[in-house]
Amino acid sequence: MLAAEPDFSALHKVLAQHERVALAVSGGADSVALMLAAADWAKAHKRLNDIYVVSVDHNLRDNSQDEANTVYGDAISMGLNASVLTWQHDGIASNLQEQARKARYELMAQFCRAHNIKAVLTAHHKDDQVETLLMRLAHGSGLDGLVGMRDDVQVFGVRVLRPLLDIKRDALRQFVRSQKANWVDDPSNSNQAFERVRVRDGIKALERAEMSLEGLPLSAKRLARAQIALENETDRLMQSAVEVFQTGYAQIDRVKFENASAEISIRLLKRLVVWASGGNSPVQLSEIERAFDGLMAGQDIKMTLSGSVIAPRQKTILIGREFGRMEKAVVQSNGVWDGRFVVETGHNVEPYGNLIDGDFRLRPQDLPHFAACCLPVIRKVGDKFIVPHLDMAENGVEECPISLANLPKGYVNHA
């Protein structure tokens, strides 16, 4: 008796809502199931040309190119668009899985921007969710980690959707078998050097002992409700206690920060650290908590954290970019510089901290030194350069041609 087809209604809903999507297909059973189910829907709705299959060759195994090319051929045979993206690198010495994951999403995001695709669909499923939750529990994650993988997130500026999170791995494999399709088993999936593999084997041992983890995803969904309430409260504190300046730093009202509940103030602090650093470095909750404890203890010493500076003042707390963690070289802008400022494409840009000690310009009295060091400088012909935020103000020009690429989450600019 054939197993019932998995419930792909969430996938169908996503496909119907988007003009075109990309599918992340590695060639493993789960992603092949995603491709088959999407192709079935697209064929029935005459939308085959709106589905783009993207396979990333991580260039880490001898046969990785052949596997990516197989995915390409299978997608084309189904009538879908297909591309192979290759990760160019000189070899990976450490943290292999994390670096590969980051490279994969970055390559897919670049592809989506080039093809005007608003969303990437991945084949993460219910078993992946359980494994993720167990790993995060083991690492002491806070509530945000324990809500598990979200079905809708932004990665490198592109929307990533996970429409298979309610479907189990075995059901997806049964579906692929029923379609008489093949898949490739990545040898890393049995490599005990990787934490996820060890966790997966641990889950199998628990199941043999008749201990089910089926309730974990439900717990994650319930925690997500609490997370929404906390995030809404953090939005309110952001709007009442924070001011963001176009020169790339933020100011917190210290009294309001200290009077808010600890959880809300910690969330606010994390948002501002992530924003100030341009999102270039991971931010550990334990580090945010240590910084919060220092602030609440009356610490008045400047701190650095994940590419940001936290500078306590008597009545305020200033948060901005850390000059020491910035790229110091002159680089050509691709539209956004340092993940923080919108700079016209083609300009040669560097941080003002490279030049500030020998420059004749006078900084405004109310601009912190660390913020000035992290302002963008546009290089002109020869040794000439301009610091738009400062030069425009000195020359009586009210509007600076450079603006912030984004604002902290929950911040509303009332100017």
BELDATA-V638300 format. One line per field, one symbol per residue. ss: DSSP state (A for helix, B for strand, O for the rest). phi: phi as a letter, one per 40 degrees, with the letter a starting at -180 (. if undefined). psi: psi as a letter, one per 20 degrees, with the letter a starting at -180 (. if undefined). Layout:
BEGIN
ss=???
phi=???
psi=???
END
This chain:
BEGIN
ss=OOOOOOOOAAAAAAAAAOOOBBBBOOOOAAAAAAAAAAAAAAAAOOOAAABBBBBBBOOOOOOAAAAAAAAAAAAAAOOOBBBBBBOOOOOOOOOAAAAAAAAAAAAAAAAAAAOOOOBBBOOOOAAAAAAAAAAAAAOOOOAAAAOOOOOBBBBOOBBBBOOOOOOOAAAAAAAAAAOOOOOOOOAAAAOOOOAAAAAAAAAAAAAAOOOOOOOAAAAAAAAAAAAAAAAAAAAAAAAAABBBBOOOBBBBBAAAAAAOOAAAAAAAAAAAAAAAOOOOOOOOAAAAAAAAAAAAOOOOOOBBBOOBBBBBOOOBBBBBBOAAAOOOOOBBOOOBBOOOBBOOOOOBBBBAAAOAAAOOOOOOOOOOAAAAAOOBBBBOOOOOBBOAAAAAAAOOOOOOOOBBOOOOOOOOOOO
phi=.ccccdcccccccccccbcabbbcbchcdccccdcccccdccccbfbdccbbcbbbccfbbdbcccccccddccccccgccaabbbccabhbcafdccccccccccccccccccbfbcabbbbdbccdcccccccccccgccdccccgcccabbbfgbcbbbcbccbcdccccccccccfbbabccdccbccccdccccccccccccccgbcbdcccccccccccccdccccccdccdccbbbbbccgbbbbcccccccccdccccccccdccccccggcbcbcdccccccccccccgcbccbbafgbbbbcbcbbbcbaccccbcccccbccbhbbfgbbcbddhccbaccccbccbcccccddccddcccdcccbccbcgccabbdcccccccgcccccbbccabddgcbccc
psi=ppqqpqokhgghgghhipgqrqpoohirgghhgggghhhgghghjlkhijpoppppoikiqhjhggghhggggggghijqqqqpppoprkqphrlggghggggghgghgggghhjlpiqpprkpahhgggggggghghjkqahhhiiapqiorppkjqppqnjjijpqghhghhggghjkqrrpophiijoihpghghgghhghhhhhjkoqkhighggghhhhghggghhhhhgghghhipppqijkrqppohghghirqggghgggggghggghijkiqqophhhggggghgghjjpkppqqoljrpooqrgirpppaqohhjqphqpqppjhppkjhpopppiqpqrqhhhihhjqiqpqqhjoqghgghjqppopapcjqrqnghghgghjjphppiprphrqqpipooj.
END
